[in-house]
Amino acid sequence: MLLKKLTIVAAIAIISGCANNSALEANISQLNQKVDSLTDKVNSLSSQTKAVSAEVNELGMAQEKTNQAVKDTNERIDNVVASYKK
């Protein structure tokens, strides 16, 4: 009787284990697809971030050049005004 119960329990465990394996494999496959999708998005965002960073650096350099041009122009104007005052 005990052997019969153990056999039935073992058979149920094997059957339920096989059924869970296919469901588990399906879940793992879905998770792998989601991870791949997120990886692609991260790579895309990373490249966008690099592009924006490069643009910010270019704008910073342009601003410095503009500031220097404004200073030079102001100095020239000051020199012109000073020459009229003399």
C-alpha positions as CSV (number, residue, x, y, z in Angstrom):
1,M,0.0,0.0,0.0
2,L,2.8,2.4,0.9
3,L,4.6,1.5,-2.3
4,K,1.5,2.2,-4.3
5,K,1.0,5.6,-2.7
6,L,4.7,6.5,-3.3
7,T,4.4,5.5,-7.0
8,I,1.3,7.6,-7.4
9,V,2.9,10.6,-5.7
10,A,6.0,10.1,-7.9
11,A,3.9,9.9,-11.1
12,I,2.0,13.0,-10.1
13,A,5.2,14.9,-9.4
14,I,6.7,13.9,-12.7
15,I,3.6,14.8,-14.6
16,S,3.2,18.2,-12.9
17,G,6.9,18.8,-13.2
18,C,6.7,18.3,-17.0
19,A,3.7,20.6,-17.3
20,N,5.4,23.3,-15.2
21,N,8.6,23.0,-17.3
22,S,6.8,24.1,-20.5
23,A,5.1,26.9,-18.8
24,L,8.4,27.9,-17.2
25,E,10.1,27.8,-20.5
26,A,7.4,30.0,-22.0
27,N,7.9,32.5,-19.2
28,I,11.6,32.5,-19.6
29,S,11.2,33.1,-23.3
30,Q,8.9,36.0,-22.6
31,L,11.4,37.5,-20.1
32,N,14.3,37.0,-22.5
33,Q,12.3,38.9,-25.2
34,K,11.5,41.7,-22.7
35,V,15.2,41.9,-21.7
36,D,16.3,42.1,-25.3
37,S,13.7,44.8,-25.9
38,L,14.9,46.8,-22.9
39,T,18.5,46.3,-24.0
40,D,17.7,47.8,-27.4
41,K,16.0,50.7,-25.8
42,V,18.9,51.4,-23.4
43,N,21.3,51.3,-26.4
44,S,19.1,53.7,-28.3
45,L,18.8,56.1,-25.3
46,S,22.6,55.9,-24.8
47,S,23.3,56.9,-28.3
48,Q,20.8,59.7,-28.1
49,T,22.4,60.9,-24.8
50,K,25.8,61.0,-26.5
51,A,24.4,63.0,-29.4
52,V,22.7,65.5,-27.0
53,S,25.9,65.8,-25.0
54,A,27.9,66.5,-28.1
55,E,25.4,69.2,-29.1
56,V,25.6,70.8,-25.6
57,N,29.4,70.9,-25.9
58,E,29.1,72.5,-29.3
59,L,26.7,75.1,-27.9
60,G,29.0,75.8,-25.0
61,M,31.9,76.5,-27.4
62,A,29.7,78.7,-29.6
63,Q,28.6,80.6,-26.5
64,E,32.2,81.2,-25.5
65,K,33.1,82.5,-29.0
66,T,30.0,84.7,-28.9
67,N,31.0,86.1,-25.5
68,Q,34.5,86.8,-26.7
69,A,33.1,88.5,-29.8
70,V,30.8,90.7,-27.6
71,K,33.8,91.6,-25.4
72,D,35.9,92.6,-28.4
73,T,33.1,94.6,-29.9
74,N,32.5,96.4,-26.6
75,E,36.2,97.2,-26.4
76,R,36.2,98.7,-29.9
77,I,33.1,100.7,-29.1
78,D,34.7,102.0,-25.9
79,N,37.8,102.9,-27.9
80,V,35.7,104.8,-30.5
81,V,33.8,106.6,-27.7
82,A,37.1,107.5,-25.9
83,S,38.6,108.9,-29.1
84,Y,35.6,111.3,-29.5
85,K,35.8,112.5,-25.9
86,K,39.4,113.6,-26.4
